[in-house]
Amino acid sequence: MSDDAMSDDAVRDDATVPMRCAACGRFRAYAPDDRYCLLCGHDALEIACACGRAFNYALVETGASLHCPRCGRAWRGRASEFDP
């Protein structure tokens, strides 16, 4: 299928960016203009750490907890305001 034949909603793998849901804490690949978490539905997607480091490192890691390689912030568990 050519790019011209793809619908506006179709997204190719190279058009995704890693984002983190601030509500449930999960990292996933999203289209750049996505706003809602695929898993919990909250509109709390973050594109980068507060220090500015993008989350591209987080999608390939499988550990129980992750840390930002730039500032050391821990990414584990759910945000305190998340109400399941």
DSSP file (Angstrom, degrees, kcal/mol; ACC not computed):
  #  RESIDUE AA STRUCTURE BP1 BP2  ACC     N-H-->O    O-->H-N    N-H-->O    O-->H-N    TCO  KAPPA ALPHA  PHI   PSI    X-CA   Y-CA   Z-CA
    1    1 A M              0   0    0      0, 0.0     2,-0.1     0, 0.0     5,-0.0   0.000 360.0 360.0 360.0 130.9    0.0    0.0    0.0
    2    2 A S    >>  -     0   0    0      1,-0.1     4,-0.7     4,-0.0     3,-0.7  -0.343 360.0-111.1 -77.4 162.0    1.5    3.4   -0.9
    3    3 A D  G >4 S+     0   0    0      1,-0.2     3,-0.7     2,-0.2    -1,-0.1   0.847 119.2  58.1 -61.2 -33.1    1.6    6.3    1.5
    4    4 A D  G 34 S+     0   0    0      1,-0.2    -1,-0.2     0, 0.0     0, 0.0   0.814 103.7  52.4 -66.1 -29.1   -1.0    8.1   -0.6
    5    5 A A  G <4 S+     0   0    0     -3,-0.7    -1,-0.2     2,-0.0    -2,-0.2   0.604  88.4  99.7 -83.9 -11.4   -3.4    5.2   -0.1
    6    6 A M  S << S-     0   0    0     -3,-0.7     2,-0.0    -4,-0.7    -3,-0.0  -0.490  76.9-118.4 -75.9 144.7   -3.1    5.2    3.7
    7    7 A S    >   -     0   0    0     -2,-0.2     3,-1.0     1,-0.1    -1,-0.1  -0.323  26.3-107.2 -74.7 165.3   -5.8    6.9    5.7
    8    8 A D  T 3  S+     0   0    0      1,-0.2    -1,-0.1    -2,-0.0    -2,-0.1   0.777 120.2  54.4 -63.4 -26.3   -5.0    9.9    7.9
    9    9 A D  T 3  S+     0   0    0      2,-0.1    -1,-0.2     0, 0.0     2,-0.2   0.631  83.6 103.8 -84.3 -14.0   -5.5    7.7   11.0
   10   10 A A    <   -     0   0    0     -3,-1.0     2,-0.5     1,-0.0    -4,-0.0  -0.483  55.9-162.1 -71.5 137.4   -3.0    5.0    9.9
   11   11 A V        -     0   0    0     -2,-0.2     2,-0.2    20,-0.0    -2,-0.1  -0.983   7.2-146.2-126.1 127.7    0.3    5.3   11.7
   12   12 A R    >   -     0   0    0     -2,-0.5     3,-2.0     1,-0.1     4,-0.1  -0.557  30.2-110.4 -85.7 157.0    3.5    3.7   10.6
   13   13 A D  G >  S+     0   0    0      1,-0.3     3,-1.3    -2,-0.2    -1,-0.1   0.827 117.2  58.5 -56.8 -34.4    6.0    2.4   13.2
   14   14 A D  G 3  S+     0   0    0      1,-0.3    -1,-0.3     3,-0.0    -3,-0.0   0.541  97.2  63.6 -76.0  -3.6    8.5    5.2   12.4
   15   15 A A  G <  S+     0   0    0     -3,-2.0     2,-0.3     2,-0.0    -1,-0.3   0.237  85.0  97.8-101.2  12.4    5.8    7.8   13.3
   16   16 A T    <   -     0   0    0     -3,-1.3    15,-0.2    15,-0.2    13,-0.1  -0.700  51.5-163.6-103.5 155.3    5.6    6.8   17.0
   17   17 A V  E     -A   30   0A   0     13,-3.2    13,-2.8    -2,-0.3     2,-0.3  -0.982  28.5-108.3-131.4 145.1    7.2    8.3   20.1
   18   18 A P  E     +A   29   0A   0      0, 0.0    37,-0.5     0, 0.0     2,-0.3  -0.563  42.6 176.2 -74.0 134.3    7.6    6.7   23.5
   19   19 A M  E     -A   28   0A   0      9,-2.8     9,-2.2    -2,-0.3     2,-0.4  -0.942  21.9-139.2-134.6 157.9    5.4    8.3   26.2
   20   20 A R  E     -AB  27  46A   0     26,-2.5    26,-3.1    -2,-0.3     2,-0.6  -0.958  16.6-131.3-118.2 135.1    4.7    7.6   29.8
   21   21 A C  E  >  - B   0  45A   0      5,-2.3     4,-2.1    -2,-0.4    24,-0.2  -0.765  10.5-156.3 -83.7 121.5    1.2    7.8   31.4
   22   22 A A  T  4 S+     0   0    0     22,-3.1    57,-0.3    -2,-0.6    60,-0.2   0.718  90.5  52.9 -70.3 -20.0    1.5    9.9   34.6
   23   23 A A  T  4 S+     0   0    0     21,-0.2    56,-1.0    55,-0.1    59,-0.2   0.949 126.3  15.8 -80.8 -52.6   -1.6    8.1   36.0
   24   24 A C  T  4 S-     0   0    0     54,-0.2    -2,-0.2     2,-0.1    -1,-0.1   0.593  95.0-128.4-101.7 -11.4   -0.7    4.4   35.6
   25   25 A G     <  +     0   0    0     -4,-2.1     2,-0.3     1,-0.2    -3,-0.1   0.560  56.2 143.1  81.9   8.8    3.1    4.8   35.0
   26   26 A R        -     0   0    0     -5,-0.1    -5,-2.3    -6,-0.0     2,-0.4  -0.622  41.8-142.6 -90.4 143.4    3.3    2.7   31.9
   27   27 A F  E     +A   20   0A   0     -2,-0.3     2,-0.3    -7,-0.2    -7,-0.2  -0.856  32.9 151.5 -99.7 135.2    5.5    3.4   28.9
   28   28 A R  E     -A   19   0A   0     -9,-2.2    -9,-2.8    -2,-0.4     2,-0.4  -0.966  47.1 -97.6-153.4 164.6    4.3    2.7   25.4
   29   29 A A  E     +A   18   0A   0     -2,-0.3     2,-0.3   -11,-0.2   -13,-0.0  -0.760  47.1 172.2 -88.6 133.5    4.7    4.0   21.9
   30   30 A Y  E     -A   17   0A   0    -13,-2.8   -13,-3.2    -2,-0.4     7,-0.0  -0.883  39.9 -94.2-133.2 162.9    2.1    6.5   20.7
   31   31 A A    >   -     0   0    0     -2,-0.3     3,-2.1   -15,-0.2   -15,-0.2  -0.535  48.0-108.6 -70.3 149.0    1.5    8.8   17.7
   32   32 A P  T 3  S+     0   0    0      0, 0.0    -1,-0.1     0, 0.0   -16,-0.1   0.767 117.2  46.7 -56.0 -27.9    2.9   12.2   18.5
   33   33 A D  T 3  S+     0   0    0      2,-0.0     2,-0.1     0, 0.0    -2,-0.0   0.336  81.9 122.3 -99.6   8.6   -0.6   13.8   18.8
   34   34 A D    <   +     0   0    0     -3,-2.1    -4,-0.1     1,-0.1     3,-0.1  -0.428  32.4 177.1 -67.2 144.7   -2.1   11.1   21.1
   35   35 A R        +     0   0    0      1,-0.1    10,-0.9    -2,-0.1     2,-0.4   0.618  53.1  69.0-120.1 -24.3   -3.4   12.4   24.4
   36   36 A Y  S    S-     0   0    0      7,-0.2     7,-0.2     8,-0.1     2,-0.2  -0.816  81.0-111.4-111.1 140.9   -5.0    9.4   26.2
   37   37 A C     >  -     0   0    0      5,-2.8     4,-1.1    -2,-0.4    -2,-0.0  -0.445  18.4-142.8 -65.6 132.8   -3.3    6.3   27.7
   38   38 A L  T  4 S+     0   0    0     -2,-0.2    -1,-0.1     1,-0.2    -2,-0.0   0.814  96.9  38.8 -64.7 -32.2   -4.1    3.1   25.8
   39   39 A L  T  4 S+     0   0    0      3,-0.1    -1,-0.2   -13,-0.1    -2,-0.0   0.875 131.8  17.0 -93.0 -41.8   -4.3    1.1   29.0
   40   40 A C  T  4 S-     0   0    0      2,-0.1    -2,-0.1     0, 0.0    -1,-0.1   0.615  90.1-129.9-110.7 -14.7   -6.0    3.2   31.6
   41   41 A G     <  +     0   0    0     -4,-1.1    -3,-0.1     1,-0.3     2,-0.1   0.429  56.0 140.5  84.9  -1.7   -7.6    5.9   29.4
   42   42 A H        -     0   0    0     -6,-0.1    -5,-2.8     1,-0.1     2,-0.9  -0.400  57.6-128.2 -73.7 153.5   -6.3    9.0   31.4
   43   43 A D  S    S+     0   0    0     -7,-0.2    -7,-0.2     1,-0.2    -1,-0.1  -0.444  76.9 109.8 -96.0  59.3   -5.2   12.1   29.5
   44   44 A A        +     0   0    0     -2,-0.9   -22,-3.1     2,-0.1     2,-0.3  -0.157  35.8 151.6-128.1  37.9   -1.9   12.2   31.3
   45   45 A L  E     -B   21   0A   0    -10,-0.9     2,-0.4   -24,-0.2   -24,-0.2  -0.558  25.7-161.7 -77.1 133.9    0.7   11.2   28.7
   46   46 A E  E     -B   20   0A   0    -26,-3.1   -26,-2.5    -2,-0.3     3,-0.1  -0.927  12.3-163.2-113.4 139.0    4.2   12.7   29.1
   47   47 A I  S    S+     0   0    0     -2,-0.4     8,-0.9   -28,-0.2     2,-0.3   0.633  72.9   8.6 -95.3 -16.3    6.7   12.8   26.3
   48   48 A A  B    S-C   54   0B   0      6,-0.2     6,-0.2   -28,-0.1    -1,-0.2  -0.982  81.7 -89.8-157.1 162.7    9.8   13.4   28.4
   49   49 A C    >   -     0   0    0      4,-2.6     3,-2.0    -2,-0.3    -2,-0.1  -0.259  50.5-100.8 -66.8 163.4   11.1   13.5   32.0
   50   50 A A  T 3  S+     0   0    0      1,-0.3    -1,-0.1     2,-0.1     0, 0.0   0.765 125.2  59.6 -59.9 -24.8   11.0   16.8   33.8
   51   51 A C  T 3  S-     0   0    0      2,-0.1    -1,-0.3     1,-0.0    -2,-0.0   0.550 122.4-106.9 -81.0  -7.1   14.7   17.1   33.0
   52   52 A G  S <  S+     0   0    0     -3,-2.0     2,-0.3     1,-0.3    -2,-0.1   0.327  71.7 142.2 101.0  -7.5   13.9   17.0   29.3
   53   53 A R        -     0   0    0     -5,-0.1    -4,-2.6     1,-0.1    -1,-0.3  -0.548  50.7-125.7 -72.1 125.1   15.2   13.4   28.6
   54   54 A A  B >   -C   48   0B   0     -2,-0.3     3,-0.5    -6,-0.2    -6,-0.2  -0.277  14.6-121.9 -66.6 157.0   13.0   11.6   26.1
   55   55 A F  G >> S+     0   0    0     -8,-0.9     3,-1.5   -37,-0.5     4,-0.6   0.170  76.0 117.1 -88.1  18.1   11.6    8.2   27.1
   56   56 A N  G 34 S+     0   0    0      1,-0.3     3,-0.4     2,-0.2     4,-0.3   0.769  72.7  57.1 -60.7 -24.6   13.1    6.3   24.2
   57   57 A Y  G X4 S+     0   0    0     -3,-0.5     3,-0.6     1,-0.2     4,-0.4   0.743  95.9  66.0 -72.5 -24.3   15.2    4.2   26.6
   58   58 A A  T <4 S+     0   0    0     -3,-1.5     3,-0.5     1,-0.2    -1,-0.2   0.728  85.2  67.0 -78.2 -24.6   12.2    2.9   28.5
   59   59 A L  T 3< S+     0   0    0     -4,-0.6    -1,-0.2    -3,-0.4    -2,-0.1   0.780 104.1  43.7 -70.7 -25.5   10.5    0.8   25.9
   60   60 A V  S <  S+     0   0    0     -3,-0.6     2,-0.2    -4,-0.3    -1,-0.2   0.566  93.6  94.7 -96.6  -9.5   13.2   -1.8   25.7
   61   61 A E        -     0   0    0     -3,-0.5     5,-0.1    -4,-0.4    -3,-0.0  -0.581  46.1-175.6 -85.3 145.9   13.9   -2.2   29.5
   62   62 A T        +     0   0    0     -2,-0.2    -1,-0.1     3,-0.1     4,-0.1   0.357  38.9 123.6-121.2   3.2   12.1   -5.0   31.4
   63   63 A G  S    S-     0   0    0      1,-0.1     3,-0.1     2,-0.1    -2,-0.0  -0.116  72.1-112.7 -66.4 164.3   13.2   -4.3   35.0
   64   64 A A  S    S+     0   0    0      1,-0.2     2,-0.4    12,-0.0    13,-0.3   0.811 101.8  22.7 -67.8 -30.6   10.8   -3.7   37.9
   65   65 A S        -     0   0    0     11,-0.1     2,-0.3     2,-0.0    11,-0.2  -0.991  69.4-160.3-138.1 148.4   12.0   -0.1   38.2
   66   66 A L  E     -D   75   0C   0      9,-1.4     9,-3.8    -2,-0.4     2,-0.4  -0.854   3.6-155.4-121.6 158.2   13.6    2.3   35.8
   67   67 A H  E     -D   74   0C   0     -2,-0.3     7,-0.2     7,-0.3     6,-0.1  -0.985  30.2-105.2-132.2 145.5   15.5    5.5   36.4
   68   68 A C     >  -     0   0    0      5,-2.4     4,-1.8    -2,-0.4   -13,-0.1  -0.539  26.0-143.7 -65.7 127.3   16.1    8.4   34.1
   69   69 A P  T  4 S+     0   0    0      0, 0.0    -1,-0.2     0, 0.0     0, 0.0   0.656  95.3  46.5 -71.0 -12.6   19.6    8.2   32.8
   70   70 A R  T  4 S+     0   0    0      3,-0.1    -2,-0.0   -17,-0.0     0, 0.0   0.894 131.4  10.5 -92.9 -49.1   20.0   12.0   32.9
   71   71 A C  T  4 S-     0   0    0      2,-0.1    -1,-0.0   -18,-0.0    -3,-0.0   0.577  92.7-121.5-111.6 -11.4   18.6   13.0   36.3
   72   72 A G     <  +     0   0    0     -4,-1.8     2,-0.0     1,-0.2     0, 0.0   0.493  49.4 162.7  87.0   2.9   18.2    9.7   38.1
   73   73 A R        -     0   0    0     -6,-0.1    -5,-2.4     1,-0.1     2,-0.3  -0.325  39.0-122.1 -58.7 134.7   14.4   10.1   38.8
   74   74 A A  E     -D   67   0C   0     -7,-0.2     2,-0.6     2,-0.0    -7,-0.3  -0.635  19.0-161.8 -81.9 134.3   12.9    6.7   39.6
   75   75 A W  E     +D   66   0C   0     -9,-3.8    -9,-1.4    -2,-0.3     2,-0.4  -0.816  40.6 127.7-114.3  86.7   10.0    5.5   37.4
   76   76 A R        -     0   0    0     -2,-0.6   -11,-0.1   -11,-0.2   -51,-0.0  -1.000  53.7  -4.3-142.8 144.6    8.3    2.8   39.5
   77   77 A G  S    S-     0   0    0     -2,-0.4     2,-0.2   -13,-0.3     3,-0.1  -0.052  91.5 -48.0  71.8-175.0    4.7    2.2   40.5
   78   78 A R        -     0   0    0      1,-0.1   -54,-0.2     4,-0.1   -55,-0.1  -0.558  61.7 -92.6 -93.6 156.0    1.7    4.4   39.8
   79   79 A A    >   -     0   0    0    -56,-1.0     3,-1.8   -57,-0.3    -1,-0.1  -0.382  36.8-118.7 -63.8 147.0    1.3    8.0   40.4
   80   80 A S  T 3  S+     0   0    0      1,-0.3    -1,-0.1    -3,-0.1   -57,-0.1   0.787 112.5  54.5 -62.1 -28.4   -0.1    8.9   43.8
   81   81 A E  T 3  S+     0   0    0      2,-0.0     2,-0.3     0, 0.0    -1,-0.3   0.503  80.3 113.8 -85.1  -2.3   -3.2   10.5   42.3
   82   82 A F    <   -     0   0    0     -3,-1.8    -4,-0.1   -59,-0.2   -59,-0.0  -0.548  47.1-168.4 -72.4 127.2   -4.1    7.5   40.2
   83   83 A D              0   0    0     -2,-0.3    -1,-0.1     1,-0.1    -2,-0.0  -0.897 360.0 360.0-118.2  99.6   -7.4    6.0   41.4
   84   84 A P              0   0    0      0, 0.0    -1,-0.1     0, 0.0    -2,-0.0   0.503 360.0 360.0 -60.9 360.0   -7.9    2.6   39.8
